[in-house]
Amino acid sequence: MSGHLDGQLNAYEGNPIEGQKRSRANVVHERTLREKLQMKYHEPIVINGGTTMVRVPLSLTMEGRKKWGNCLVGSFIERKPLFHSVQFMTLKLSQKYEIKDIMMNEKGFFFFKFEEEAMMFQCLEDGPWLFQNKPILLQKWQPKMEINKEAPQFIPLWVKLFDVPLELWNAEGLSYIASGVGKPLGVDKIMEDTCRFGVGQISFARVLMEVDARCPLPAVTKIQMPNERNLALKVMDVKVEYQWHPSQCARCCVFGHGEVSCPRQPRVESQGNIMENVQNSPDKDEGFLKVSRRGKGKGVGGPRIDNRPNPQ
Protein backbone atom coordinates (compact mmCIF):
# COMPACT_ATOMS: atom_id res chain seq x y z
CA MET A 1 0.00 0.00 0.00
CA SER A 2 2.81 2.43 0.80
CA GLY A 3 4.46 1.73 -2.55
CA HIS A 4 1.19 2.52 -4.32
CA LEU A 5 0.83 5.80 -2.46
CA ASP A 6 4.47 6.76 -2.98
CA GLY A 7 4.11 6.05 -6.67
CA GLN A 8 1.10 8.35 -6.86
CA LEU A 9 2.98 11.08 -5.03
CA ASN A 10 6.02 10.88 -7.31
CA ALA A 11 3.85 10.89 -10.41
CA TYR A 12 1.85 13.87 -9.19
CA GLU A 13 4.99 15.90 -8.43
CA GLY A 14 6.54 14.95 -11.75
CA ASN A 15 9.55 13.32 -10.13
CA PRO A 16 10.03 9.85 -11.62
CA ILE A 17 12.37 7.50 -9.82
CA GLU A 18 15.91 8.22 -10.96
CA GLY A 19 17.23 5.77 -13.55
CA GLN A 20 13.79 4.28 -14.24
CA LYS A 21 12.51 4.47 -17.82
CA ARG A 22 9.10 6.08 -18.05
CA SER A 23 6.65 3.99 -20.01
CA ARG A 24 3.75 5.35 -22.03
CA ALA A 25 1.37 4.11 -19.33
CA ASN A 26 3.29 6.11 -16.70
CA VAL A 27 3.14 9.25 -18.84
CA VAL A 28 -0.62 8.88 -19.33
CA HIS A 29 -1.02 8.22 -15.59
CA GLU A 30 0.89 11.40 -14.76
CA ARG A 31 -1.20 13.47 -17.16
CA THR A 32 -4.39 12.04 -15.64
CA LEU A 33 -3.29 13.04 -12.16
CA ARG A 34 -2.41 16.53 -13.32
CA GLU A 35 -5.79 17.15 -14.94
CA LYS A 36 -7.91 19.55 -12.96
CA LEU A 37 -11.33 18.48 -11.80
CA GLN A 38 -14.07 20.08 -13.84
CA MET A 39 -16.47 21.93 -11.56
CA LYS A 40 -19.97 23.06 -12.56
CA TYR A 41 -22.53 25.36 -11.01
CA HIS A 42 -25.85 23.79 -10.03
CA GLU A 43 -28.43 26.37 -9.04
CA PRO A 44 -29.78 25.74 -5.52
CA ILE A 45 -33.29 26.32 -4.29
CA VAL A 46 -34.16 28.60 -1.37
CA ILE A 47 -36.15 27.16 1.51
CA ASN A 48 -37.14 28.33 5.00
CA GLY A 49 -35.44 31.48 6.19
CA GLY A 50 -33.34 31.87 3.09
CA THR A 51 -31.44 28.61 3.53
CA THR A 52 -30.18 27.17 0.26
CA MET A 53 -30.51 23.52 -0.71
CA VAL A 54 -29.27 21.53 -3.70
CA ARG A 55 -30.86 18.36 -5.02
CA VAL A 56 -28.39 15.60 -5.86
CA PRO A 57 -29.44 13.17 -8.60
CA LEU A 58 -29.60 9.46 -7.82
CA SER A 59 -27.17 8.60 -10.62
CA LEU A 60 -24.46 10.70 -8.95
CA THR A 61 -24.86 9.03 -5.56
CA MET A 62 -24.89 5.56 -7.13
CA GLU A 63 -21.65 6.32 -8.94
CA GLY A 64 -20.04 7.69 -5.78
CA ARG A 65 -20.95 4.61 -3.75
CA LYS A 66 -18.73 2.43 -5.92
CA LYS A 67 -15.62 3.96 -4.36
CA TRP A 68 -16.75 3.23 -0.80
CA GLY A 69 -18.55 -0.09 -1.09
CA ASN A 70 -15.67 -2.09 0.45
CA CYS A 71 -14.92 0.27 3.30
CA LEU A 72 -14.84 -0.11 7.08
CA VAL A 73 -15.30 2.88 9.38
CA GLY A 74 -13.34 2.77 12.62
CA SER A 75 -13.26 4.94 15.73
CA PHE A 76 -11.62 4.93 19.15
CA ILE A 77 -13.75 5.61 22.21
CA GLU A 78 -11.23 7.96 23.76
CA ARG A 79 -8.06 9.68 22.63
CA LYS A 80 -7.08 8.18 19.29
CA PRO A 81 -3.54 7.17 18.30
CA LEU A 82 -1.71 9.28 15.75
CA PHE A 83 -2.72 8.69 12.15
CA HIS A 84 0.78 7.60 11.14
CA SER A 85 0.80 5.00 13.95
CA VAL A 86 -2.48 3.49 12.75
CA GLN A 87 -1.26 3.64 9.16
CA PHE A 88 1.98 1.86 10.04
CA MET A 89 0.15 -0.95 11.85
CA THR A 90 -2.36 -1.23 9.02
CA LEU A 91 0.48 -1.79 6.55
CA LYS A 92 1.30 -5.03 8.38
CA LEU A 93 -2.22 -6.27 7.65
CA SER A 94 -2.59 -4.84 4.15
CA GLN A 95 -1.26 -7.91 2.35
CA LYS A 96 -3.35 -10.42 4.30
CA TYR A 97 -6.62 -8.52 3.98
CA GLU A 98 -5.88 -6.62 0.75
CA ILE A 99 -6.26 -3.18 2.34
CA LYS A 100 -5.52 -0.64 -0.36
CA ASP A 101 -5.88 2.63 1.52
CA ILE A 102 -6.51 4.23 4.91
CA MET A 103 -7.83 7.74 5.55
CA MET A 104 -8.96 9.85 8.50
CA ASN A 105 -11.40 12.76 8.71
CA GLU A 106 -11.44 15.79 11.00
CA LYS A 107 -13.62 14.01 13.59
CA GLY A 108 -11.05 11.27 14.14
CA PHE A 109 -12.79 8.50 12.17
CA PHE A 110 -10.63 6.11 10.18
CA PHE A 111 -11.66 4.69 6.82
CA PHE A 112 -10.15 1.39 5.64
CA LYS A 113 -10.69 0.60 1.96
CA PHE A 114 -10.38 -3.01 0.77
CA GLU A 115 -9.81 -4.47 -2.67
CA GLU A 116 -12.40 -7.22 -2.15
CA GLU A 117 -15.63 -7.37 -0.16
CA ALA A 118 -14.79 -10.88 1.09
CA MET A 119 -11.53 -9.65 2.63
CA MET A 120 -13.37 -6.79 4.33
CA PHE A 121 -15.81 -9.17 6.03
CA GLN A 122 -12.95 -11.52 6.92
CA CYS A 123 -11.20 -8.66 8.69
CA LEU A 124 -14.37 -7.96 10.67
CA GLU A 125 -14.74 -11.61 11.66
CA ASP A 126 -11.11 -11.86 12.78
CA GLY A 127 -11.56 -9.00 15.26
CA PRO A 128 -11.64 -7.46 17.74
CA TRP A 129 -8.70 -5.26 16.73
CA LEU A 130 -6.61 -3.20 19.12
CA PHE A 131 -4.10 -0.47 18.31
CA GLN A 132 -1.65 0.37 21.09
CA ASN A 133 -3.84 -1.73 23.41
CA LYS A 134 -6.85 0.48 22.60
CA PRO A 135 -9.83 -1.14 20.85
CA ILE A 136 -11.04 0.28 17.58
CA LEU A 137 -14.75 -0.06 16.84
CA LEU A 138 -15.31 -1.13 13.24
CA GLN A 139 -18.47 -1.08 11.15
CA LYS A 140 -19.20 -1.40 7.47
CA TRP A 141 -19.81 1.86 5.64
CA GLN A 142 -23.40 2.27 4.49
CA PRO A 143 -24.95 4.85 2.14
CA LYS A 144 -26.42 7.87 3.97
CA MET A 145 -24.57 6.71 7.06
CA GLU A 146 -24.38 9.27 9.88
CA ILE A 147 -20.91 8.83 11.30
CA ASN A 148 -21.07 9.55 15.02
CA LYS A 149 -19.13 8.24 17.95
CA GLU A 150 -21.16 6.06 20.27
CA ALA A 151 -20.11 5.16 23.77
CA PRO A 152 -20.08 1.32 23.86
CA GLN A 153 -21.17 -0.90 26.72
CA PHE A 154 -18.78 -3.74 25.81
CA ILE A 155 -15.17 -3.36 24.71
CA PRO A 156 -12.20 -5.77 24.35
CA LEU A 157 -9.20 -5.28 26.62
CA TRP A 158 -5.89 -7.04 27.16
CA VAL A 159 -5.61 -8.09 30.81
CA LYS A 160 -2.68 -9.48 32.80
CA LEU A 161 -3.44 -12.06 35.52
CA PHE A 162 -0.80 -12.46 38.22
CA ASP A 163 -0.28 -15.22 40.82
CA VAL A 164 -2.02 -17.86 38.72
CA PRO A 165 -1.73 -21.33 40.36
CA LEU A 166 0.42 -23.70 38.29
CA GLU A 167 -2.35 -26.27 37.96
CA LEU A 168 -4.53 -23.66 36.23
CA TRP A 169 -2.05 -22.80 33.49
CA ASN A 170 -4.25 -24.19 30.74
CA ALA A 171 -7.09 -22.92 28.57
CA GLU A 172 -9.89 -24.03 30.88
CA GLY A 173 -8.11 -22.89 34.05
CA LEU A 174 -7.43 -19.42 32.68
CA SER A 175 -11.01 -19.25 31.43
CA TYR A 176 -12.31 -19.79 34.96
CA ILE A 177 -10.05 -17.08 36.39
CA ALA A 178 -10.70 -14.58 33.59
CA SER A 179 -14.46 -15.03 33.97
CA GLY A 180 -14.16 -13.12 37.25
CA VAL A 181 -13.23 -10.06 35.19
CA GLY A 182 -15.27 -10.46 32.00
CA LYS A 183 -15.74 -12.74 29.02
CA PRO A 184 -12.46 -14.37 27.90
CA LEU A 185 -11.87 -14.14 24.16
CA GLY A 186 -8.38 -15.59 23.70
CA VAL A 187 -4.69 -15.38 24.52
CA ASP A 188 -1.57 -14.36 22.61
CA LYS A 189 0.91 -16.76 20.97
CA ILE A 190 3.18 -16.96 24.04
CA MET A 191 0.28 -17.93 26.28
CA GLU A 192 -0.85 -20.57 23.78
CA ASP A 193 2.55 -22.30 23.97
CA THR A 194 2.57 -22.08 27.76
CA CYS A 195 -0.91 -23.58 28.08
CA ARG A 196 -0.35 -26.36 25.54
CA PHE A 197 3.24 -27.40 26.20
CA GLY A 198 4.03 -26.01 29.66
CA VAL A 199 6.93 -23.89 28.36
CA GLY A 200 7.66 -20.18 28.39
CA GLN A 201 7.15 -17.49 31.00
CA ILE A 202 4.62 -17.88 33.81
CA SER A 203 5.00 -14.49 35.48
CA PHE A 204 1.52 -13.56 34.35
CA ALA A 205 -1.17 -14.72 31.95
CA ARG A 206 -2.15 -12.27 29.20
CA VAL A 207 -5.79 -12.70 28.18
CA LEU A 208 -7.99 -10.77 25.78
CA MET A 209 -11.26 -9.98 27.56
CA GLU A 210 -14.61 -8.48 26.73
CA VAL A 211 -15.54 -6.25 29.67
CA ASP A 212 -18.93 -4.79 30.56
CA ALA A 213 -19.32 -1.14 31.55
CA ARG A 214 -22.09 -2.11 33.97
CA CYS A 215 -19.50 -3.84 36.14
CA PRO A 216 -16.45 -2.19 37.75
CA LEU A 217 -13.05 -3.36 36.52
CA PRO A 218 -11.65 -5.25 39.52
CA ALA A 219 -8.04 -5.01 40.66
CA VAL A 220 -8.31 -8.47 42.24
CA THR A 221 -10.46 -11.52 41.53
CA LYS A 222 -10.81 -14.46 43.89
CA ILE A 223 -10.78 -18.19 43.15
CA GLN A 224 -11.65 -21.16 45.32
CA MET A 225 -9.22 -24.07 45.10
CA PRO A 226 -10.67 -27.47 46.06
CA ASN A 227 -8.76 -30.21 47.86
CA GLU A 228 -8.62 -33.90 46.93
CA ARG A 229 -12.16 -34.41 48.25
CA ASN A 230 -13.45 -31.67 45.95
CA LEU A 231 -14.18 -29.38 48.85
CA ALA A 232 -13.59 -25.70 48.20
CA LEU A 233 -11.48 -24.79 51.21
CA LYS A 234 -8.82 -22.35 50.07
CA VAL A 235 -9.55 -18.91 48.62
CA MET A 236 -6.77 -17.32 46.59
CA ASP A 237 -6.35 -13.85 45.13
CA VAL A 238 -5.37 -13.25 41.51
CA LYS A 239 -4.14 -9.74 40.79
CA VAL A 240 -5.58 -8.09 37.67
CA GLU A 241 -3.72 -5.47 35.65
CA TYR A 242 -5.12 -3.66 32.61
CA GLN A 243 -2.82 -2.60 29.79
CA TRP A 244 -5.20 0.28 29.17
CA HIS A 245 -7.81 1.53 31.61
CA PRO A 246 -10.70 3.29 29.82
CA SER A 247 -12.97 5.90 31.34
CA GLN A 248 -16.14 4.32 32.67
CA CYS A 249 -19.48 5.86 33.65
CA ALA A 250 -21.62 4.02 36.18
CA ARG A 251 -24.58 6.31 35.46
CA CYS A 252 -24.73 5.63 31.70
CA CYS A 253 -23.14 2.15 31.91
CA VAL A 254 -20.82 2.90 28.98
CA PHE A 255 -17.14 3.40 28.30
CA GLY A 256 -15.73 6.61 26.86
CA HIS A 257 -16.39 9.15 29.61
CA GLY A 258 -16.35 9.32 33.40
CA GLU A 259 -19.06 10.36 35.83
CA VAL A 260 -17.59 13.85 36.19
CA SER A 261 -17.92 14.55 32.45
CA CYS A 262 -21.16 12.59 32.09
CA PRO A 263 -23.75 14.44 29.94
CA ARG A 264 -26.45 13.26 32.37
CA GLN A 265 -24.66 14.85 35.32
CA PRO A 266 -26.95 17.44 37.01
CA ARG A 267 -25.72 20.97 36.49
CA VAL A 268 -24.28 22.67 39.56
CA GLU A 269 -24.26 26.44 39.69
CA SER A 270 -20.83 27.95 40.03
CA GLN A 271 -19.89 30.02 43.08
CA GLY A 272 -20.03 33.18 40.96
CA ASN A 273 -23.64 32.54 39.98
CA ILE A 274 -24.60 31.84 43.60
CA MET A 275 -23.05 35.13 44.81
CA GLU A 276 -24.79 37.01 42.01
CA ASN A 277 -28.15 35.52 42.97
CA VAL A 278 -27.63 36.50 46.61
CA GLN A 279 -26.70 40.07 45.71
CA ASN A 280 -29.75 40.44 43.48
CA SER A 281 -32.10 38.92 46.06
CA PRO A 282 -34.69 41.41 47.41
CA ASP A 283 -34.58 39.72 50.84
CA LYS A 284 -30.88 40.30 51.47
CA ASP A 285 -29.89 42.17 54.63
CA GLU A 286 -29.21 45.84 54.14
CA GLY A 287 -25.84 46.95 55.44
CA PHE A 288 -22.27 47.40 54.43
CA LEU A 289 -19.14 45.30 54.19
CA LYS A 290 -16.25 46.54 56.26
CA VAL A 291 -12.75 45.15 55.73
CA SER A 292 -10.41 45.34 58.74
CA ARG A 293 -7.31 43.52 59.92
CA ARG A 294 -6.95 40.99 62.69
CA GLY A 295 -4.69 41.75 65.62
CA LYS A 296 -3.46 45.02 67.06
CA GLY A 297 -0.21 45.19 65.15
CA LYS A 298 -0.06 47.00 61.89
CA GLY A 299 -0.26 44.68 58.95
CA VAL A 300 -0.84 41.62 61.17
CA GLY A 301 -3.39 39.01 60.08
CA GLY A 302 -5.66 38.90 57.05
CA PRO A 303 -8.77 40.79 56.05
CA ARG A 304 -11.93 40.43 58.11
CA ILE A 305 -15.44 41.01 56.79
CA ASP A 306 -17.84 42.81 59.10
CA ASN A 307 -21.45 42.63 57.98
CA ARG A 308 -23.02 44.41 60.96
CA PRO A 309 -26.02 46.59 60.09
CA ASN A 310 -25.32 50.16 59.16
CA PRO A 311 -26.31 52.43 62.11
CA GLN A 312 -28.95 55.00 61.26
N, C-alpha and C positions, 0 to 999 in steps of 0.2 A: 504493500500500500504506500509506503514512504517513497519507493522508487517511482511509482505512478505520479504522486504529487510533485516530486522533485522534477520529473520530466515535464510536467505541465508548467511549472514555474520557469524552468530554463527556456522552454519554447515561448512562453509569454514575454519574457524579457529579451528574447532574441539572442541568447547566449548559448549556442550549441556546445556540447561537450567537446573540449579541445581534442583534435586528432580524429574525431568521428565524422565520417562522410555523411552528409545530409541527403537523405533519399527524397524522392518526389513526394512520398506520403508525409514525411516530416515537414516539408515546405508547405504543403496544403494545410497540415494541422496547425502550423504556426499562423498562417493567414487567417484561418478560421477563428483562432483565439483572439487575433487582433481586430477582427471585425466588431464594430460597435453595434450594440443592440438597438434595433429600430423601435423607437417609442412613438405612440400615437395618442392623440387626444380623444377621449370618449366623454361626451357631454353628460354631466351628472344631472340628477333631478333634485329639486329643493323640497324638503319635507318640513316637519314641524319646527318652528322657530328659526327657520333659515338654514337648518342643517342639510348638507349635501349628501347624496347617496348615489352610488353607481351600481348598475345591474350587470353582473358578470354572467356571460352565456355558459350554458352547460357544457358545450364543446370545449371551452377553455379549461374548465375545472377537470374534465375527464382526461384531457391531455396532460395537465399538471400532475395528476395523481400517479401517472406512470413512473415518475421519478422517485416517488416516495412509497410505493407499494411494499417494498421489502425493507422496511425501516422500523427499528425499535427506538422508543423514546425512554430515556433513563434520567432519573433524578436521585439526588441524595437528600436525606431528611434533614440534615443539618449542614454545617459548613462543608462545601464540596472541595475535593482535591483540585489542584491546578489542572488546567486543560492539558498541558503538555505531559503531565503525569498519567492522566487517563489515556491519552493518545499513545504513549509509550507502552503501557500495559496492554492496550488493545492490539498493538502491532504483533504481540506474541500470540494472539488468538486469531489474527487475520487469515492466516493460511488454513487453519483447521476449519473455520466457519465461513471462509470466503467473505470477510468484511472488506469492503472496498473504500469506505470513507467514514470519518467521524467528524461531527460538527457540534458546536455549542452556541446557544442563543444568549441574549442578554439576561434572561431570567435564571440561567444556570442549568438549563436542560440540555442533555446530550442526545445526539441523534446518530444512530449506528445504521449505516446502509449496507445491505448484503447483496451479493450477486444473485443468490437463489433464495426463493421463499422457503425451501426445505431446510436450508442451513440456518435461516433466521429462527424457525420454530425449534430446531435442534438446540440452538443456543439458549432459547428460553427454557427448554426441558432440562438442560444440563445445569441450570442454576440451582440455588441462588449464587449470585456473583458479588464479590466483595473487592473493593479497591482500597488499599491501605487500611484494611480491617474494617472499612465502613461499607455497609450494604448499599447497593444501587438498585432502585426499584425500576424494573423494566416492564414496558407494555408495548404492544404492537400499535403503530400509528394507524389511525382511522381518519377517513375524510370528515371534515367539519369538527375535528377533535379539539376540545378546549383543553389546552395544556396548563394544568394547575397542579401545584404541589399539594398532596394530601398527607396528613399525618397518619401513619399506619398504626394498627394495633399489634401486628406481629412483624418482627424483623429477625433476620438471621445474624448471629454473633458467634465469633470464635471465643471459646471459654477454656481456661486452664484449670484443671482439677489437681490439687496437691494432696499428698498423704493418702494416695489410693492404696488399699491393701493389695499385696502381691497376688492373692488368689482371685482378685477381681480384675486383673489385667487381661481382659478379653472383651469381645464385642458385647456379650450379654451383661457382663459385670459393669462395664462402663455405661451401658444403657440404663441400668438401674440407678447408678449414681447420678448421671446427667439428668434423669427424669425429675430429680429434686430441684432442678433449675428451670428446665423447660423441655421442649421436645427435641431429642437428639436426632441430628440429620446425617452425621458422618464424621470421619476423622481424616487427618492428613496421611500422607504416604508413610511417614515415620511411625505413626501410631498403628497403621495397618501391619507393618512388619513386627512391631512389638507384640501386638495382640495375637498374631498368627504363629510366630516363631519364637517368641520369648527373647528377642534380641533388641538391642538399641537402648535408648535412654529411658529411665523410669522416674525421672525427677517430677514430672507432671504429665497428665494426659490432656492433649489438645483436642477438643471436640467442637464441632460446628453445631450450634443450637438454634432452635426457633423459640424466641422468648415472647411472652405476652405482656403487654403494657398494663394489664389489669392486676398483675402480680409484681411485687417489688423484686428487684434483682438481688438475691441473697449473697452475702459474703461468705457464708458457711452453710453447707447442707449436711444433714445427719443421716447415718446409715446404721441399721441394726445388723450385727453379725451373729449368726446362730452358732451353737456348739454342735457336737456330734449327735446330740439327741434332737436337733432341729428346734431348739429353744432359743429364742432371741433374747440373749442376756446382755451382750455388750453393745453399747452405743458409741460410735466413732464419728469424729468430725472430719469432713473433707472441705478444705479451703477452696474457695472459688475466686478466680481472678479473671477480669474481663479485659480483653485486648483493646476494647473501645467501649466507653460507658456513655450511652446516649442520654439525652435529656428525656425525662419521663414525667407525664402529668397524671396524677391520680384522679383528678377531677374529670378530665376528658377520656382517660384510659387510652392514651395514644403516646407514641414517641414523637420527638421533634421539638417539643418545648416543655419547659418546666412549669410548676404551679405559679411562680412569680410572674411569668410572662404569659400566663394562660389568658386567652381572649374572653373566657367566661368569668375571670376574676372580677369581683365587685369593685367598682371604682371607689377610691378613697380620696377625699378632698385633701389637697395639700395644705400645709400650715398657713401659707399665704392667703388662701381662699377663706380659711376659718377666721383669721384675724380680720379680713376685710368684711366678712359677714357680721362679726361682733361690732366693728366700728360703725357699720351702717344700721345696726339694730336700733329701733326707737326706744327699747327698754333699757339701754345701757345706762349705767350710773353717770350722772353729770359730775364733773370734777376736772382735775388737772393731773398731769404726770410730772412729778418732781424727781430729778436725778441728783443724788447726793453721794458722798463717799463714806465708807465704813471707817470707823476708828477716828481718833482725835488727831493723829498725825497727818500732816499734809501729804497728799498723794498716797496714803495708805489704804489698801483695800480696793474693791471694785465698785462699780456703780450700783446704787440702790434705787428702786422705783417706789415712790410714795404715792399711793392713789387715794389719800384722804380727801374728803369732800372739800371743795373750795369754800372758805368762810365768807359769809355775806357781809 
